[in-house]
Amino acid sequence: MDLAHLHLLLNHFPIIGTLFGVGFLAYGVIRSDDRIANAGKVVLVLMALMTIPAYFTGEPAEKVIRAFRGSAKMTSTPTNPQPSRHSLRCWFWAGLRLLPC
């Protein structure tokens, strides 16, 4: 298994796990079952922690992919700073909203 395979494994696991975590959390809240809600929170925290190694294996995986013949022509699209600023602003206000009043 090379770094590209490891990155694919680590990159997709948090996506599916987050869906399960949200499902557990929603079910626990609807049924007023603290154990299931807490299990959902634990799954969400674990999936958030799994994104760290997925992030750090991304660059080596890109180098493996770029080493393939014919991928030298691949270029990334230029990014626009406006959407990223808007996204950061939304995350900031969402984080403030989560603080207890």
JOJOBEL-V330891 format. One record per residue. N is the residue number from 0. PHI is phi in whole degrees, -180 to 180 (* if undefined). PSI is psi in radians with two decimals (* if undefined). OMEGA is omega as a letter, one per 40 degrees, with the letter a starting at -180 (* if undefined). Layout:
BEGIN
n: [N N]
phi: [PHI PHI]
psi: [PSI PSI]
omega: [OMEGA OMEGA]
END
This chain:
BEGIN
n: [0 1 2 3 4 5 6 7 8 9 10 11 12 13 14 15 16 17 18 19 20 21 22 23 24 25 26 27 28 29 30 31 32 33 34 35 36 37 38 39 40 41 42 43 44 45 46 47 48 49 50 51 52 53 54 55 56 57 58 59 60 61 62 63 64 65 66 67 68 69 70 71 72 73 74 75 76 77 78 79 80 81 82 83 84 85 86 87 88 89 90 91 92 93 94 95 96 97 98 99 100]
phi: [* -97 -67 -67 -66 -62 -64 -63 -64 -72 -79 -92 -61 -64 -66 -69 -63 -65 -62 -65 -62 -65 -63 -61 -64 -64 -63 -66 -71 -64 -87 56 -107 -66 -66 -70 -63 -67 -63 -63 -64 -64 -62 -64 -66 -63 -68 -64 -69 -71 -72 -64 -67 -65 -66 -76 -93 -68 -66 -63 -67 -64 -64 -65 -68 -68 -74 -66 -67 92 -94 -68 -79 -68 -131 -84 -77 -66 -98 -103 -69 -62 -63 -69 -65 -65 -63 -62 -64 -65 -64 -62 -68 -66 -65 -64 -66 -78 -68 -67 -81]
psi: [2.17 -3.10 -0.48 -0.73 -0.73 -0.72 -0.73 -0.71 -0.85 -0.45 -0.60 -0.40 -0.81 -0.50 -0.86 -0.72 -0.61 -0.67 -0.74 -0.73 -0.76 -0.68 -0.80 -0.78 -0.79 -0.75 -0.72 -0.66 -0.75 -0.74 0.00 0.69 1.86 -0.56 -0.75 -0.69 -0.73 -0.62 -0.69 -0.70 -0.71 -0.74 -0.73 -0.71 -0.74 -0.69 -0.62 -0.70 -0.51 -0.32 -0.37 -0.93 -0.48 -0.67 -0.77 -0.29 -0.04 -0.78 -0.83 -0.59 -0.64 -0.68 -0.65 -0.76 -0.70 -0.35 -0.30 2.57 2.37 -0.13 0.06 -0.40 -0.17 2.28 2.62 2.65 2.53 2.50 2.62 2.18 -0.34 -0.86 -0.62 -0.66 -0.69 -0.73 -0.78 -0.68 -0.73 -0.76 -0.66 -0.86 -0.60 -0.69 -0.71 -0.62 -0.51 -0.26 2.49 2.46 *]
omega: [i a i i i i i i a a a a i a a a i i i i i i i a i i i i a a a i a a i i i i i i i i i i i i i i i i a i i i a i a a i i i i i a a i i a i a i i a i i i i a i a a i a i i i i i i i i a i i i a a i i a *]
END
